[in-house]
């Protein structure tokens, strides 16, 4: 399920599935609860990242939309959100594979909204690396985007988040615990995100909560997927249906608005796929 690097998490991350367009991301129940808060979402311009951004914004947060190469999409989404609430959305370009750039990305939040309350590590790279053919370049890219960048971005953001009793949400994957065949490097990186979440929860508590959302089949890859494969994936879920980006966004909204005593936890949003492999 190839997709644009550092733009949007693969949304199912290896178990890509389809669902309805995110729309307002179901934020109505939490509307206003994040008023006065600022959120930075990596890979915010498209797909799941855009759904998460809309959900947090719909709940009242001001949002910084990170992008690397989807500048037009990011600008369009920011304009949409600013049309709803003027001055509530800004964009920031950054190559997450360059750790030296990450403090400046965090500084964008301070310049735009005076601080940072929520960091969502959503940006991801996803493609197969069959064992025997994988390269060091593959390793550096997949581990760099999926694991190294969230770690160093969290480190850069930690002072601001501590000052505001903030929250980090990492986008993990059900394949962090059950490896996806032909995707060993990606699976290894996402397994690291699970431990990263737990480790950061210990390192940053009590001021900062750290949790993760692990999607299952919530969005099919942009390049398409054979219908028979889609049917097999859906059949492997307990709910016998695919999810959507909205389901992931709702889980993020739960951590941001309804879970003040939850940290170090991984929430699978997979229709029960991980219990019936």
ChimeraX attribute file (.defattr): number of C-alpha atoms within 10 A of each C-alpha:
attribute: neighborCount
match mode: 1-to-1
recipient: residues
	/A:1	19
	/A:2	14
	/A:3	16
	/A:4	18
	/A:5	24
	/A:6	26
	/A:7	28
	/A:8	27
	/A:9	28
	/A:10	34
	/A:11	31
	/A:12	31
	/A:13	31
	/A:14	28
	/A:15	25
	/A:16	24
	/A:17	27
	/A:18	22
	/A:19	16
	/A:20	12
	/A:21	14
	/A:22	20
	/A:23	13
	/A:24	18
	/A:25	24
	/A:26	20
	/A:27	23
	/A:28	11
	/A:29	10
	/A:30	19
	/A:31	17
	/A:32	16
	/A:33	17
	/A:34	21
	/A:35	14
	/A:36	12
	/A:37	21
	/A:38	27
	/A:39	27
	/A:40	31
	/A:41	26
	/A:42	31
	/A:43	32
	/A:44	35
	/A:45	29
	/A:46	19
	/A:47	21
	/A:48	30
	/A:49	31
	/A:50	28
	/A:51	26
	/A:52	29
	/A:53	33
	/A:54	27
	/A:55	28
	/A:56	34
	/A:57	28
	/A:58	26
	/A:59	24
	/A:60	21
	/A:61	25
	/A:62	30
	/A:63	30
	/A:64	28
	/A:65	26
	/A:66	30
	/A:67	29
	/A:68	20
	/A:69	17
	/A:70	19
	/A:71	17
	/A:72	11
	/A:73	16
	/A:74	26
	/A:75	18
	/A:76	12
	/A:77	22
	/A:78	26
	/A:79	18
	/A:80	14
	/A:81	21
	/A:82	17
	/A:83	12
	/A:84	13
	/A:85	14
	/A:86	12
	/A:87	15
	/A:88	21
	/A:89	27
	/A:90	22
	/A:91	23
	/A:92	21
	/A:93	19
	/A:94	18
	/A:95	18
	/A:96	27
	/A:97	19
	/A:98	13
	/A:99	17
	/A:100	13
	/A:101	15
	/A:102	21
	/A:103	15
	/A:104	15
	/A:105	23
	/A:106	22
	/A:107	16
	/A:108	20
	/A:109	25
	/A:110	14
	/A:111	9
	/A:112	18
	/A:113	19
	/A:114	12
	/A:115	21
	/A:116	30
	/A:117	26
	/A:118	28
	/A:119	26
	/A:120	25
	/A:121	29
	/A:122	29
	/A:123	29
	/A:124	32
	/A:125	22
	/A:126	25
	/A:127	19
	/A:128	18
	/A:129	18
	/A:130	13
	/A:131	12
	/A:132	6
	/A:133	8
	/A:134	15
	/A:135	13
	/A:136	8
	/A:137	9
	/A:138	16
	/A:139	17
	/A:140	14
	/A:141	20
	/A:142	25
	/A:143	23
	/A:144	20
	/A:145	26
	/A:146	33
	/A:147	24
	/A:148	22
	/A:149	22
	/A:150	28
	/A:151	20
	/A:152	18
	/A:153	21
	/A:154	23
	/A:155	15
	/A:156	20
	/A:157	25
	/A:158	23
	/A:159	15
	/A:160	20
	/A:161	23
	/A:162	18
	/A:163	13
	/A:164	17
	/A:165	16
	/A:166	25
	/A:167	26
	/A:168	30
	/A:169	27
	/A:170	27
	/A:171	32
	/A:172	35
	/A:173	33
	/A:174	28
	/A:175	25
	/A:176	21
	/A:177	16
	/A:178	13
	/A:179	18
	/A:180	18
	/A:181	13
	/A:182	14
	/A:183	18
	/A:184	19
	/A:185	25
	/A:186	31
	/A:187	27
	/A:188	21
	/A:189	22
	/A:190	27
	/A:191	21
	/A:192	18
	/A:193	27
	/A:194	25
	/A:195	14
	/A:196	22
	/A:197	26
	/A:198	17
	/A:199	13
	/A:200	21
	/A:201	22
	/A:202	15
	/A:203	13
	/A:204	21
	/A:205	14
	/A:206	12
	/A:207	15
	/A:208	24
	/A:209	29
	/A:210	29
	/A:211	26
	/A:212	27
	/A:213	24
	/A:214	25
	/A:215	33
	/A:216	31
	/A:217	31
	/A:218	29
	/A:219	26
	/A:220	24
	/A:221	20
	/A:222	14
	/A:223	8
	/A:224	13
	/A:225	14
	/A:226	8
	/A:227	9
	/A:228	9
	/A:229	12
	/A:230	18
	/A:231	14
	/A:232	11
	/A:233	20
	/A:234	24
	/A:235	14
	/A:236	18
	/A:237	20
	/A:238	15
	/A:239	13
	/A:240	15
	/A:241	19
	/A:242	24
	/A:243	26
	/A:244	28
	/A:245	28
	/A:246	27
	/A:247	22
	/A:248	30
	/A:249	25
	/A:250	20
	/A:251	21
	/A:252	25
	/A:253	25
	/A:254	14
	/A:255	23
	/A:256	24
	/A:257	15
	/A:258	13
	/A:259	11
	/A:260	11
	/A:261	7
	/A:262	12
	/A:263	23
	/A:264	19
	/A:265	17
	/A:266	22
	/A:267	18
	/A:268	19
	/A:269	23
	/A:270	28
	/A:271	21
	/A:272	16
	/A:273	22
	/A:274	18
	/A:275	10
	/A:276	8
	/A:277	10
